[in-house]
Amino acid sequence: MSYFVYMLKSKNSKPVTYVGYTNNIKKRITLHNAGKGAKFTKGRKWKLIYKEKIKTKNEAISREYYIKNNRSLRKKLKEKYK
């Protein structure tokens, strides 16, 4: 089974980003937009701006952690994938 690490950008006037991982990206984004996802994502509408396919769950968790904690990388991804 493969996993995805993804970045969402809110559709608000002051956009924020969210990074997560999943094995079913379509379903996960639908849940985020329905307000049934991570607590941070509730009340916002989201657009997928970046995804990366990963082979294992452990690698996906590590990559998610890396992206979440690397502000300069998040900023680059946010600007590149508007």
N, C-alpha and C positions, 0 to 999 in steps of 0.2 A: 504494500500500500504506500502511496506517495502522499506527501503533505505539501501545504503551501504556506509560506510566510507572506503576509500581505500588509499593505498600508492603505488606510482609508483617509479621505479628506472630507471634512464636514462641508455642507453646502451653505453654511451660515455666512453672515457678512464678514465676520472675523474667523476665518477657517482654522481649525485645529486638526491634528492628525492622530490616528490610532494605529498601532501595530499589533498584529496577532498572528496566530497560526491555526490551521484547520486541515482536515482531510477532504472537506467538501466546501469549496469556496463560495459557490452560488448560494447554497443554503445558509451559510454563515452570514453573508452580506444581507440576505433577506431578513434574517433574525435581527441583525443590528438595526436595520431600517424599521423593523416592527417594534423596536424597543425591548427586545428580548435577547439581549446579549450581555456583554460586560456592562457593569454599572456606569462606567464612564460614557458609554455610547448612547445611553437612553436620552430621548428627547431631541435627538439630532438626526438629520438625514445625511447619509454617507454616499460617497462616490469612491469606487476602487481606483487608485492611482498607480499601484505597484503590486506585483505578485512575483513570487519566485518559487519554483518547484524544488522540493527537497525530498531525498530518498527515505529518510527515517524520522521518526517522531523526535528522538533525542537531538538530531541535527537541526530539526525545525525549531525546537525549543531554544537551542543555543543561538541560532541565527536571529530569532525573534528578540531574545535578550540583548544581543549585540546591537541590533538596529534600534531598539528602544532606548538604549543607554548611550548611543553615539549621536549626539545632537547635530553635529556637522553633517553626518551622513543623512540623517532624517531631513535636514534642511535642503541638501542637494537633491534628494529624491522628490521632495515636495515641489521644488522649483522645476525639475526636469520633467516630471510627469503631472503637469497641471491638468 
